[in-house]
């Protein structure tokens, strides 16, 4: 089953939020559509109050797993 762009974005944001430290907050985010190998793949770059995070759809567990 293919994931829609909206579902991918929501899933990536939830995964990024789950990785935040206590008191850390998201300041900005940028959805990406290329992976490190320049293949089309959903990703999210998140700037927090403490660091810069990157999450990729391949790193997010699916509902089936």
VOGUMAR-234453 format. One record per residue (C-alpha): x, y, z; residue in three letters. Coordinates in steps of 0.001 Angstrom, whole numbers, padded with zeros to 6 digits, always signed. Example, Ala and Ser with C-alpha at 12.3 -4.5 7.8 and 13.67 -1.06 7.14 Angstrom:
// VOGUMAR-234453
+012300-004500+007800ALA/+013670-001060+007140SER/
//
This chain:
// VOGUMAR-234453
+000000+000000+000000UNK/+001415+003366-001048UNK/+001562+006257+001453UNK/+000044+009565+000376UNK/+002204+012715+000677UNK/-000076+014003+003458UNK/+000193+010747+005424UNK/+003966+010732+004949UNK/+004245+014322+006187UNK/+002100+013612+009254UNK/+004023+010432+010023UNK/+007399+012179+009682UNK/+006311+015042+011942UNK/+005040+012617+014592UNK/+008327+010706+014430UNK/+010342+013931+014770UNK/+008213+015034+017732UNK/+008786+011666+019434UNK/+012560+012299+019271UNK/+012413+015680+021047UNK/+014043+016065+024451UNK/+012014+017460+027358UNK/+011604+021210+026837UNK/+012784+021046+023218UNK/+010386+022556+020699UNK/+010131+022678+016923UNK/+010987+026114+015546UNK/+010765+025369+011795UNK/+010401+022421+009445UNK/+011033+021689+005784UNK/+009574+018761+003847UNK/+011987+017219+001368UNK/+011430+014802-001493UNK/+014986+013596-002188UNK/+017102+011232-000127UNK/+020916+011309+000243UNK/+021256+009379-003034UNK/+019033+011891-004870UNK/+016173+009402-005196UNK/+012618+010610-004657UNK/+011804+009805-001036UNK/+009883+011720+001636UNK/+011930+013367+004366UNK/+011661+016135+006915UNK/+014291+018559+008191UNK/+013364+019979+011594UNK/+014999+022916+013351UNK/+014400+022748+017086UNK/+015298+025042+019923UNK/+018391+022858+020472UNK/+019393+021104+017231UNK/+018755+020255+013595UNK/+017098+016880+012880UNK/+016461+014933+009695UNK/+013898+012144+009566UNK/+013238+009942+006564UNK/+010211+007855+005729UNK/+012478+004789+005616UNK/+013313+005352+009314UNK/+009694+005620+010464UNK/+008003+002355+011487UNK/+004825+001630+009544UNK/+001535+000562+011098UNK/+002130-002974+009823UNK/+005434-003365+011681UNK/
//
